[in-house]
């Protein structure tokens, strides 16, 4: 009779509770530290990507300012070239 009660306790709700507690304990001691280390490495990798992206954006902004400065002076350079071409044309074609 004691064996039947033991088997019923192990295979019944008490056994399920013990199994659930065991699984939760294993997750807390084994899996959570691994998962935490993984998340920390991902956070460090993400931080490095953000820093690289910020550098890239800063370089793009500098390039954009230089491009805008070059474009803003383009009309004066083209005016000078146009006047030089006009002068050469007047000398060659009477």
Order of alpha helices (4+ residues) and beta strands (2+ residues): alpha-alpha-alpha-alpha
